[in-house]
Amino acid sequence: MKKHWWHKATIYQIYPKSFMDSNGDGIGDLKGITSKLDYLQKLGITAIWLSPVYQSPMDDNGYDISDYQAIADIFGDMADMEELLAQAKQRGIRIIMDLVVNHTSDEHAWFVEARENPDSPERDYYIWRDQPNDLDSIFGGSAWQYDDKSSQYYLHFFSKKQPDLNWENAALRQKVYDMMNWWIDKGIAGFRMDVIDMIGKIPDQKIANNGPKLHDYIKEMHQATLAGKDLLTVGETWGATPEIAKKYSSPAEEELSMVFQFEHIGLQHKPNAPKWDYEKELNVPALKAIFNKWQTELELGQGWNSLFWNNHDLPRVLSIWGDTAAYREKSAKALAIALHLMRGTPYIYQGEEIGMTNYPFKDLGEIDDIESLNFAKEALENGKTSEEVLDSIRMIGRDNARTPMQWDSSKNAGFSTADKTWLPVNPNHNTINVQAALYNPESIFYTYQKLIKLRKENEWLIDADFELLETADKVFAYLRKTADAVYLVVVNVSDDKQVFDMPIAVSEEIISNTDVSTVLTNKMLEPWDAFCVKLC
């Protein structure tokens, strides 16, 4: 298998509104990101995945794009973007852009023209029908919006201000490819592709994901933009199975580098229930089975995994699966060790490396996320109490990941000098912040730094086979095996002691958050113990 730079990479996701505010308006921006590149260089990351900074009315925080080749005023301008690219390059850090081409904003010039002039070529860039069917929007309500000006309905699987693009139109596809090449020429290192599995939709057949032409479109995209270039491409594919993932990420298919699959994230929710009905406890055996499936069925050379706990759409993993009280630091390290030593490219979401947690929202007035607000409105209308609604949002809502980055213990956590930030700062920033993490040599930050360094320096993290071991339910233990060496990873995914009675001989300790010799002597894992050792 040909090795690429992204096989040894660790990617760091930045949500620009929340990372660093350089001008005191309460909103993060590009100059703010540039000012923190030295911190990211110290962490050791290979590349930044930058959530959208394009021109946008911000109905969905930038995932509603009105101009793909302009920067939103709140983030700066194109000169700031070019400076970020240049400064990142000087530090050996690549920039991956968020590609949002399932839909645009209703303020994009294409849609404005389509709405004003039904005879224009742009009309067919979108999906119009005389009568709607019963497709639902992911953000709640119907996926169809009536347009008074043209007396038709247009499709929007997200906000009504995010009309879906019609990928059956060849001219539209070419416009997208031209835009992608424009960004590639600016020096970006690839694309994270938002809900890319939806571009092949067939709404009349009620097919939203994995439509029959999906892979034809991605192959065409690859040939038009990516072929011959060593770029990282990762598709957001909520419905992917290992077999589907092979179609995307097998080198022979010439589509993408990898995909985000979300099967493990599904364990946050009760089976066959709405997203907002969350599980109060992690089903660790189910988690192990899911990881085992993806590690063994998406084989080396046939595809590639992405590894993640968090992103801008998900709650903080520490709050939903870790322990934010007595074992916050230890559980954060354990979750990191469990994830980063599997096969795939790890992704870190901003603040994960210092153990940031969900926000204790006091009322709906503190909520910004359109999905959460739509849920609250419907739930309250259907008889749920405000406290029941807030309980779900505090645990599952997307704003949990979007509160400002916690840089220090000063006002607004050092994120901004504004009187009020766009989302409130978590009150625990007095103790959970970058400054404190850097000062403490035993902090979560340095565990992440070591894991990133290990991936850069060790081929076995790419090549070694994965073998899940039979253990107690709450113990996640696996081997990584090459022809020459065997590595053992053991993680207690619980607040309770767990028996670990496995006769092993250790030749080298790779990383741990505990005293490994004590564990092996006592045959017992303390809460959230985690380690990796090389076996004799």
KAUR-V407141 format. One record per backbone hydrogen bond with DSSP energy under -1.0 kcal/mol. NH is the residue of the N-H (numbers start at 1). CO is the residue of the C=O. Records with the same first field share a line. If there is no record, write none. Layout:
# KAUR-V407141
NH = CO, CO
This chain:
# KAUR-V407141
7 = 4
11 = 346
12 = 47
13 = 348
14 = 49
18 = 15
21 = 415
28 = 17
29 = 20
30 = 75
33 = 29
34 = 30
35 = 31
36 = 33
37 = 34
40 = 36
41 = 37
42 = 38
43 = 39
44 = 40
45 = 40
46 = 10
47 = 10
48 = 94
49 = 12
50 = 96
51 = 14
55 = 67, 70
63 = 60
66 = 55
67 = 55
70 = 67
72 = 53
75 = 72
76 = 72
81 = 77
82 = 78
83 = 79
84 = 80
85 = 81
86 = 82
87 = 83
88 = 84
89 = 85
90 = 86
92 = 89
93 = 88
94 = 46
96 = 48
97 = 190
99 = 192
104 = 163
105 = 65
106 = 161
108 = 105
112 = 108
113 = 109
114 = 110
115 = 111
116 = 112
117 = 113
120 = 117
123 = 120
124 = 121
125 = 122
126 = 123
129 = 153
137 = 141
138 = 157
140 = 137
143 = 135
145 = 154
147 = 152
151 = 147
153 = 129
154 = 145
155 = 127
156 = 143
162 = 159
164 = 155
165 = 102
166 = 125
169 = 166
173 = 169
174 = 170
175 = 171
176 = 172
177 = 173
178 = 174
179 = 175
180 = 176
181 = 177
182 = 178
183 = 179
184 = 180
185 = 181
187 = 184
188 = 183
189 = 95
191 = 232
192 = 97
193 = 234
194 = 99
196 = 193
197 = 236
198 = 195
199 = 196
201 = 198
202 = 207
205 = 202
206 = 203
207 = 202
210 = 197
214 = 211
217 = 213
218 = 214
219 = 215
220 = 216
221 = 217
222 = 218
223 = 219
224 = 220
225 = 221
226 = 222
227 = 222
229 = 226
231 = 229
232 = 189
234 = 191
235 = 258
236 = 193
237 = 260
240 = 237
245 = 241
246 = 242
247 = 243
248 = 244
249 = 245
250 = 246
253 = 250
256 = 248
257 = 233
258 = 233
260 = 235
266 = 262
267 = 264
268 = 265
269 = 266
270 = 277
273 = 270
277 = 274
278 = 276
279 = 268
284 = 282
287 = 283
288 = 284
289 = 285
290 = 286
291 = 287
292 = 288
293 = 289
294 = 290
295 = 291
296 = 292
297 = 293
298 = 294
299 = 297
302 = 299
307 = 345
314 = 311
320 = 316
321 = 317
322 = 317
328 = 325
331 = 327
332 = 328
333 = 329
334 = 330
335 = 331
336 = 332
337 = 333
338 = 334
339 = 335
340 = 336
341 = 337
342 = 339
345 = 305
347 = 307
348 = 11
350 = 13
352 = 349
354 = 351
355 = 352
356 = 351
361 = 359
366 = 363
367 = 364
373 = 369
374 = 370
375 = 371
376 = 372
377 = 373
378 = 374
379 = 375
380 = 376
381 = 377
382 = 378
383 = 380
384 = 379
389 = 385
390 = 386
391 = 387
392 = 388
393 = 389
394 = 390
395 = 391
396 = 392
397 = 393
400 = 397
401 = 398
405 = 18
407 = 413
408 = 413
413 = 410
414 = 411
415 = 412
422 = 26
429 = 426
431 = 428
432 = 428
434 = 406
435 = 407
437 = 433
438 = 434
439 = 435
440 = 436
443 = 440
448 = 444
449 = 445
450 = 446
451 = 447
452 = 448
453 = 449
454 = 450
455 = 451
456 = 452
457 = 453
458 = 454
462 = 459
463 = 459
464 = 460
465 = 481
467 = 479
469 = 477
475 = 472
476 = 491
478 = 489
479 = 467
480 = 487
481 = 465
482 = 485
487 = 480
488 = 533
489 = 478
490 = 531
491 = 476
492 = 529
493 = 474
494 = 492
498 = 525
500 = 523
507 = 534
508 = 534
510 = 532
511 = 532
513 = 530
519 = 515
520 = 516
521 = 517
522 = 518
523 = 519
524 = 519
525 = 498
528 = 494
529 = 526
531 = 490
532 = 511
533 = 488
534 = 508
535 = 486
536 = 505
